[in-house]
Amino acid sequence: MWMAGWLSLMLIVAVAGREATRELNVFQIMELRSTLGLLMLYPLIRLYGGFAAMRTSRPLPQIMRALIHYAAQLGWFFALTLIPLGQVVSIEFTMPIWTAILAASFLGERMTIWKISAIALGLVGVVIIVRPATGEVNPGQLIALAAAVGFGISVAMMKSLTRTESTVAIVFWMLVIQSVAGFFPALYLWKSPSSEVWCWIVAIAFCGTFSHFCMARAMLYADATIVLPMDFLRVPLTATAGWLIYSERLDAFTVLGAALILTGNLLNLKPSAPAPVRAGA
């Protein structure tokens, strides 16, 4: 249920982000998204005990996670201006690959044969989409891939934070830290948004903020390597939105690469075999 909320809200963010970047730079979009998101989060802050309940026992991981996610999201918005929506999201779906590696390395989650297969298929899928051998790699593809790695690190750190921090506190500190980090770049590049773009900015702030609440809640109930692959429907949905709204068509390489990435993610959903019970236990 929580991942369904994430899926719906992130689909809106993709379209709203494409529209907002027509007029504003990504630093200003991110600053408005973070500051407006804080205001929108306030009812949940009150519901969860007020600002006193937002205290964190792990400030350094909160700061690191917020800054990594900030850089990844800047790259994601920038990639939206360079390559089709469906391609951005297809490459973004390597995020479970990086999350699986990090979760196994640092969070103690098991690395099964299915997870290894998912990683291998995902990497092959990325190579097919980006096609480095052709010498025609679009910078937007590389930026989207770097953003996906950043998102994977961010999600693995979020999973770790959910062990000691509330979901609202995680989102709260992310918005506070990102507001501070992006203030001066946004101020330097500031341009007054039109009334139409304000509508897109509000949509980005609302959906971006509460999508993270949905993701954090989902992480509370399941392993990161199980939750994230459930997001696979976002590839065809976003590609369909790009086709209907922007007349974007996916080439055969992108479709094949996305299919391999999604196949790997589906393999990743296979349950692990139960550990054998020792005699006399």
C-alpha positions as CSV (number, residue, x, y, z in Angstrom):
1,M,0.0,0.0,0.0
2,W,2.8,2.4,0.9
3,M,4.7,1.6,-2.3
4,A,1.5,2.3,-4.3
5,G,1.4,5.8,-2.8
6,W,5.1,6.2,-3.8
7,L,4.4,5.1,-7.3
8,S,1.5,7.5,-7.9
9,L,3.2,10.5,-6.4
10,M,6.5,9.9,-8.3
11,L,4.6,9.7,-11.6
12,I,3.2,13.2,-10.9
13,V,6.7,14.5,-9.9
14,A,8.2,13.3,-13.2
15,V,5.6,15.3,-15.3
16,A,5.7,18.3,-13.0
17,G,9.5,18.3,-13.0
18,R,9.6,18.3,-16.8
19,E,7.2,21.3,-16.9
20,A,8.9,23.3,-14.2
21,T,12.4,22.9,-15.7
22,R,11.2,24.7,-18.8
23,E,11.3,28.0,-16.9
24,L,13.3,27.5,-13.7
25,N,16.7,26.1,-12.9
26,V,17.0,22.8,-10.9
27,F,18.5,24.5,-7.8
28,Q,15.5,26.8,-7.5
29,I,13.1,24.0,-8.0
30,M,14.8,21.9,-5.3
31,E,14.8,24.9,-2.9
32,L,11.1,25.6,-3.4
33,R,10.3,21.9,-3.2
34,S,12.1,21.6,0.2
35,T,10.8,24.8,1.9
36,L,7.2,24.2,0.7
37,G,7.5,20.6,1.7
38,L,8.4,21.6,5.2
39,L,5.2,23.6,5.5
40,M,3.1,20.7,4.1
41,L,4.7,18.3,6.5
42,Y,3.8,20.4,9.5
43,P,0.4,18.6,10.2
44,L,2.2,15.3,10.3
45,I,4.9,16.8,12.6
46,R,2.1,17.9,15.0
47,L,0.4,14.5,14.8
48,Y,3.7,12.7,15.7
49,G,4.4,14.8,18.8
50,G,5.6,18.2,17.5
51,F,9.2,19.4,16.9
52,A,10.4,17.9,20.1
53,A,9.7,14.5,18.6
54,M,11.8,15.3,15.6
55,R,15.1,15.1,17.7
56,T,17.5,12.7,16.2
57,S,20.1,10.5,17.8
58,R,22.0,10.1,14.6
59,P,22.6,13.6,13.1
60,L,25.6,12.6,10.9
61,P,23.8,9.8,9.0
62,Q,20.8,12.2,8.6
63,I,23.0,14.9,7.1
64,M,24.9,12.4,4.8
65,R,21.7,10.8,3.6
66,A,20.0,14.1,2.9
67,L,22.9,15.6,1.0
68,I,23.4,12.4,-1.1
69,H,19.7,12.4,-1.9
70,Y,19.8,16.1,-2.7
71,A,22.6,15.6,-5.2
72,A,20.8,12.7,-6.8
73,Q,17.6,14.6,-7.1
74,L,19.4,17.5,-8.7
75,G,20.8,15.1,-11.3
76,W,17.4,13.5,-11.8
77,F,15.7,16.8,-12.6
78,F,18.5,17.9,-14.8
79,A,18.3,14.5,-16.7
80,L,14.6,15.2,-17.4
81,T,15.6,18.2,-19.5
82,L,18.0,16.1,-21.6
83,I,16.4,12.7,-22.4
84,P,12.9,11.3,-22.6
85,L,10.9,10.6,-19.4
86,G,10.8,6.8,-20.1
87,Q,14.5,6.6,-20.5
88,V,15.2,8.6,-17.2
89,V,13.0,6.3,-15.3
90,S,14.3,3.1,-17.0
91,I,17.9,4.1,-15.9
92,E,16.6,5.1,-12.5
93,F,15.4,1.6,-12.0
94,T,18.9,0.4,-11.5
95,M,18.4,1.9,-8.0
96,P,17.5,-1.5,-6.5
97,I,20.8,-2.9,-7.8
98,W,22.8,-0.4,-5.8
99,T,20.5,-0.7,-2.8
100,A,20.8,-4.5,-2.9
101,I,24.6,-4.3,-2.9
102,L,24.7,-1.7,-0.1
103,A,22.0,-3.4,2.0
104,A,23.9,-6.7,1.8
105,S,27.2,-5.0,2.6
106,F,26.2,-2.7,5.4
107,L,22.7,-3.7,6.7
108,G,23.2,-7.5,6.9
109,E,20.5,-8.4,4.3
110,R,21.2,-11.8,2.6
111,M,22.6,-11.8,-1.0
112,T,20.8,-14.7,-2.7
113,I,21.2,-16.1,-6.2
114,W,18.1,-14.2,-7.2
115,K,19.5,-10.9,-6.0
116,I,22.8,-11.6,-7.8
117,S,20.9,-12.4,-11.0
118,A,18.9,-9.1,-10.6
119,I,22.1,-7.2,-10.3
120,A,23.6,-8.8,-13.4
121,L,20.5,-8.3,-15.5
122,G,20.2,-4.7,-14.4
123,L,23.8,-3.9,-15.3
124,V,23.3,-5.5,-18.8
125,G,20.1,-3.5,-19.2
126,V,21.9,-0.2,-18.4
127,V,24.7,-1.0,-20.9
128,I,22.0,-1.7,-23.6
129,I,20.2,1.6,-22.9
130,V,23.4,3.7,-22.7
131,R,25.2,1.8,-25.5
132,P,28.8,3.2,-24.7
133,A,30.3,1.2,-27.7
134,T,28.4,3.4,-30.2
135,G,30.3,6.6,-29.0
136,E,26.9,8.4,-28.9
137,V,26.3,8.3,-25.1
138,N,24.0,11.2,-24.1
139,P,25.2,13.1,-21.1
140,G,21.6,12.9,-19.8
141,Q,22.0,9.1,-19.6
142,L,25.1,9.3,-17.5
143,I,23.6,11.9,-15.2
144,A,20.5,9.7,-14.8
145,L,22.7,6.7,-14.0
146,A,24.7,8.7,-11.4
147,A,21.4,9.9,-9.9
148,A,20.3,6.2,-9.7
149,V,23.4,5.3,-7.8
150,G,22.8,8.2,-5.4
151,F,19.2,7.2,-4.8
152,G,20.4,3.6,-4.1
153,I,22.8,4.9,-1.4
154,S,20.1,7.2,0.0
155,V,17.5,4.4,0.2
156,A,20.0,2.0,1.9
157,M,20.8,4.8,4.5
158,M,17.0,5.4,4.9
159,K,16.5,1.7,5.7
160,S,19.2,1.9,8.4
161,L,17.7,5.1,9.8
162,T,14.2,3.5,10.2
163,R,15.7,1.2,12.8
164,T,16.0,4.1,15.3
165,E,14.2,7.1,13.8
166,S,10.6,7.8,13.0
167,T,9.5,8.1,9.3
168,V,8.4,11.7,9.9
169,A,11.7,12.7,11.5
170,I,13.6,11.2,8.5
171,V,11.6,13.3,6.0
172,F,11.8,16.4,8.3
173,W,15.6,16.4,8.5
174,M,15.9,15.7,4.8
175,L,13.9,18.8,4.0
176,V,15.6,21.0,6.6
177,I,19.1,19.9,5.5
178,Q,18.3,20.3,1.8
179,S,16.7,23.7,2.3
180,V,19.9,24.9,3.9
181,A,22.2,23.3,1.4
182,G,20.4,24.8,-1.6
183,F,19.6,28.2,-0.3
184,F,22.6,30.2,-1.7
185,P,22.7,28.5,-5.2
186,A,18.9,29.1,-5.5
187,L,19.2,32.7,-4.4
188,Y,22.0,33.4,-6.9
189,L,20.0,31.8,-9.8
190,W,16.6,33.1,-8.6
191,K,13.9,33.8,-11.2
192,S,10.3,34.7,-10.3
193,P,8.1,31.8,-11.3
194,S,5.0,32.4,-13.4
195,S,1.6,31.4,-12.0
196,E,1.5,28.3,-14.1
197,V,4.9,27.1,-12.9
198,W,3.9,27.8,-9.2
199,C,1.2,25.1,-9.7
200,W,3.9,22.6,-10.9
201,I,6.2,23.6,-8.0
202,V,3.4,23.0,-5.5
203,A,2.7,19.6,-7.1
204,I,6.5,18.7,-6.9
205,A,6.6,19.8,-3.2
206,F,3.6,17.9,-2.1
207,C,4.2,14.7,-4.1
208,G,8.0,14.8,-3.5
209,T,7.5,15.2,0.3
210,F,4.8,12.6,0.9
211,S,6.3,10.1,-1.6
212,H,9.3,9.9,0.8
213,F,6.9,9.4,3.7
214,C,5.4,6.5,1.8
215,M,8.8,5.1,1.0
216,A,10.0,5.4,4.6
217,R,6.8,3.6,5.9
218,A,7.3,0.8,3.3
219,M,10.9,0.4,4.5
220,L,9.6,0.0,8.0
221,Y,7.7,-3.1,7.0
222,A,10.0,-5.0,4.6
223,D,13.6,-5.3,3.5
224,A,14.8,-2.7,1.0
225,T,15.6,-5.3,-1.6
226,I,11.9,-6.5,-1.4
227,V,10.1,-3.2,-1.3
228,L,11.9,-1.4,-4.1
229,P,11.3,-3.9,-7.0
230,M,7.5,-3.4,-6.4
231,D,8.0,0.0,-8.1
232,F,8.6,-1.6,-11.5
233,L,5.2,-0.4,-12.9
234,R,6.6,3.2,-12.9
235,V,8.6,2.4,-16.1
236,P,5.6,1.6,-18.4
237,L,3.4,4.2,-16.7
238,T,6.0,7.0,-17.1
239,A,6.8,5.9,-20.7
240,T,3.0,6.1,-21.4
241,A,2.8,9.6,-19.9
242,G,5.8,10.7,-22.0
243,W,4.1,9.3,-25.1
244,L,0.7,10.8,-24.4
245,I,1.8,14.2,-23.2
246,Y,5.1,14.8,-25.0
247,S,4.8,12.4,-28.0
248,E,8.1,10.7,-26.8
249,R,8.8,7.3,-28.3
250,L,11.1,4.7,-26.7
251,D,13.6,3.1,-29.1
252,A,14.1,-0.7,-29.2
253,F,17.3,-0.5,-27.1
254,T,15.6,1.4,-24.3
255,V,12.7,-1.1,-24.3
256,L,15.0,-4.1,-24.2
257,G,17.2,-2.6,-21.5
258,A,14.2,-1.7,-19.4
259,A,12.8,-5.2,-19.8
260,L,16.1,-6.8,-18.5
261,I,16.2,-4.4,-15.6
262,L,12.6,-5.2,-14.7
263,T,13.1,-8.9,-15.1
264,G,16.0,-8.7,-12.7
265,N,13.8,-6.8,-10.3
266,L,11.1,-9.5,-10.5
267,L,13.6,-12.2,-9.8
268,N,14.6,-10.2,-6.8
269,L,11.1,-10.6,-5.5
270,K,11.5,-14.4,-5.1
271,P,11.5,-15.3,-1.4
272,S,14.7,-16.6,0.1
273,A,14.8,-20.2,1.0
274,P,14.3,-20.8,4.7
275,A,17.4,-21.5,6.7
276,P,17.8,-25.3,7.5
277,V,17.0,-26.3,11.0
278,R,19.8,-28.0,12.7
279,A,19.1,-31.3,14.5
280,G,18.7,-30.9,18.2
281,A,18.0,-27.2,17.9
